Amino acid sequence: FLLMPVLLVSCFLSQGAAMENQRLFNIVVNRVQHLHLLAQKMFNDFEGTLLSDERRQLNKIFLLDFCNSDSIVSPIDKQETQKSSV
């Protein structure tokens, strides 16, 4: 007799926790995207202040078409991300 209300309450609590986790995940994704764009803008601003000789030296150090995170395997979309985080 008491088991049914307990099961219902636990079901609602687990759904609430899942919704909260999804909300937090979305916040983190948005902040990471913002930080990435900010870092990209800062680097572009820095690069814009360099003289052409300094820019050539920088190109020797960092290949412009290479991103340090290119070798990191990452999910393609939201569903794949959620599957890999479980």
C-alpha positions as CSV (number, residue, x, y, z in Angstrom):
1,F,0.0,0.0,0.0
2,L,2.8,2.4,0.9
3,L,5.1,1.2,-1.9
4,M,3.2,2.9,-4.7
5,P,3.5,6.5,-3.3
6,V,7.2,5.9,-2.6
7,L,7.8,4.7,-6.1
8,L,5.9,7.7,-7.6
9,V,7.9,10.2,-5.4
10,S,11.2,8.5,-6.4
11,C,10.2,8.6,-10.1
12,F,9.5,12.4,-9.9
13,L,12.8,13.0,-8.0
14,S,14.9,11.1,-10.6
15,Q,13.2,13.0,-13.4
16,G,13.9,16.3,-11.6
17,A,17.6,15.3,-11.2
18,A,17.8,14.4,-14.9
19,M,16.3,17.8,-15.9
20,E,18.7,19.6,-13.5
21,N,21.7,17.7,-15.0
22,Q,20.5,18.6,-18.5
23,R,20.1,22.3,-17.5
24,L,23.6,22.3,-16.0
25,F,25.1,20.6,-19.0
26,N,23.5,23.2,-21.3
27,I,25.0,26.0,-19.2
28,V,28.4,24.4,-19.3
29,V,28.3,24.0,-23.1
30,N,27.2,27.6,-23.6
31,R,30.0,28.9,-21.3
32,V,32.6,26.8,-23.1
33,Q,31.4,28.1,-26.5
34,H,31.6,31.7,-25.1
35,L,35.2,31.2,-23.7
36,H,36.3,29.6,-27.0
37,L,35.0,32.6,-29.0
38,L,36.6,35.0,-26.5
39,A,40.0,33.3,-26.8
40,Q,39.7,33.3,-30.5
41,K,38.9,37.0,-30.6
42,M,41.8,37.8,-28.2
43,F,44.2,35.8,-30.3
44,N,43.0,37.6,-33.5
45,D,43.4,40.9,-31.8
46,F,46.9,40.0,-30.7
47,E,47.8,38.8,-34.1
48,G,46.5,42.0,-35.6
49,T,49.0,44.0,-33.6
50,L,52.0,42.1,-34.9
51,L,54.2,43.4,-37.7
52,S,54.6,41.2,-40.8
53,D,58.0,39.9,-39.7
54,E,56.6,39.0,-36.2
55,R,53.7,37.4,-37.9
56,R,56.0,35.2,-40.0
57,Q,57.8,34.1,-36.9
58,L,54.5,33.3,-35.2
59,N,53.5,31.2,-38.3
60,K,56.7,29.2,-37.9
61,I,55.8,28.4,-34.3
62,F,52.1,27.8,-34.7
63,L,50.7,26.6,-38.0
64,L,47.7,28.7,-38.7
65,D,45.6,25.9,-40.1
66,F,46.3,23.6,-37.1
67,C,44.3,23.7,-33.9
68,N,45.8,22.1,-30.8
69,S,42.5,20.4,-30.1
70,D,42.1,18.8,-33.5
71,S,43.5,15.5,-32.3
72,I,41.0,15.3,-29.4
73,V,38.1,13.0,-30.3
74,S,34.9,14.7,-29.5
75,P,31.2,14.0,-30.0
76,I,29.5,15.5,-33.1
77,D,26.1,16.4,-31.8
78,K,24.1,16.7,-28.6
79,Q,22.8,13.1,-28.7
80,E,26.3,11.7,-29.2
81,T,27.6,13.8,-26.3
82,Q,24.8,12.6,-24.0
83,K,25.5,9.0,-24.9
84,S,29.2,9.3,-24.3
85,S,28.7,11.0,-20.9
86,V,26.6,8.2,-19.5
